[in-house]
């Protein structure tokens, strides 16, 4: 995720097994609780759950050029 105005954000890498979420109740919960919208716009119908085996990341700042 990057905030374009101040050029900062996070780069996150998740390694694990991914599965499509098909339970209608889980999908409804995800849609209600999502804090962001697709960057490219439009509605998405596929939700993916990732069992996390490894999680890494780094903060991105304007000084990272």
Phi and psi in degrees as a GROMACS rama.xvg file:
@    title "Ramachandran Plot"
@    xaxis  label "Phi"
@    yaxis  label "Psi"
@TYPE xy
-132.393  132.662  UNK-2
-88.7355  107.602  UNK-3
-60.7584  -37.6401  UNK-4
-60.8115  -57.5328  UNK-5
-90.7118  2.99561  UNK-6
55.2245  54.7081  UNK-7
-143.989  160.605  UNK-8
167.657  -151.064  UNK-9
-135.057  145.413  UNK-10
-113.584  122.372  UNK-11
-125.76  137.002  UNK-12
-122.159  124.527  UNK-13
-115.668  130.063  UNK-14
-115.412  126.765  UNK-15
172.253  -176.989  UNK-16
-85.4344  128.089  UNK-17
-104.018  139.866  UNK-18
-136.288  141.696  UNK-19
-69.0252  136.524  UNK-20
-86.7316  123.21  UNK-21
-117.919  -11.9029  UNK-22
-70.3866  119.449  UNK-23
-58.316  -36.0909  UNK-24
-66.9614  -41.2797  UNK-25
-65.2303  -41.7877  UNK-26
-61.8422  -43.8298  UNK-27
-61.3431  -40.7256  UNK-28
-63.8785  -45.8212  UNK-29
-60.1527  -44.3876  UNK-30
-64.6319  -35.8633  UNK-31
-71.0828  -35.4073  UNK-32
-98.2802  -3.83613  UNK-33
-62.8444  130.878  UNK-34
-95.6113  -5.84639  UNK-35
-133.586  169.316  UNK-36
-120.077  156.713  UNK-37
-54.695  133.919  UNK-38
-60.0544  -35.0604  UNK-39
-82.4313  -1.67492  UNK-40
80.418  172.87  UNK-41
86.0567  169.333  UNK-42
-94.5676  140.533  UNK-43
-112.967  142.385  UNK-44
-109.944  -5.36474  UNK-45
-105.489  125.634  UNK-46
-114.433  140.396  UNK-47
-124.612  133.734  UNK-48
-105.758  133.487  UNK-49
-118.706  120.979  UNK-50
-76.5587  114.566  UNK-51
-79.5293  117.752  UNK-52
-97.2546  -34.4694  UNK-53
-148.637  138.355  UNK-54
-134.332  122.496  UNK-55
-135.505  164.778  UNK-56
-174.441  174.309  UNK-57
-151.169  153.047  UNK-58
-84.6189  138.355  UNK-59
-106.046  129.667  UNK-60
-128.472  168.456  UNK-61
-62.0101  -23.2333  UNK-62
-77.7557  -4.62443  UNK-63
-80.8225  10.5405  UNK-64
